Amino acid sequence: MDLRDQLKNLFPEHDEQDFEFPQEKFVQKEPLVCKFEKKGRNGKPVTLIEGFEGDGEELKNISKKIKTTLGIGGSEKDGIIVIQGDNRDKIMKILHEMGYKTKRVGG
């Protein structure tokens, strides 16, 4: 039984349209992990952002914000954002501005 059903049981004469339910905002429990990697990419450096717990649409929004802000390429797949080059510090700054906690991994 969700909140709407409980309210209908408590106040049967109350019109549901008069009451606005607050939008639930997703909260990331663990910090996003930013790490540098070259393996399996023909020696080309990339920055990986792992540990995102939200939906795919929000992951795409984060990836797009990073790519357009820095003017570089990248992709997102299976909960991991791949950004070209070693841009960990810049990416961590962007993520902090967006309200995400981050953790730097590697040298």
PyMOL commands that set and color helices and strands:
alter all, ss='L'
color gray80, all
select helices_A, chain A and resi 3-10+16-18+56-70+88-97
alter helices_A, ss='H'
color red, helices_A
select strands_A, chain A and resi 32-37+46-50+74-77+80-84+102-105
alter strands_A, ss='S'
color yellow, strands_A
deselect
rebuild
show_as cartoon
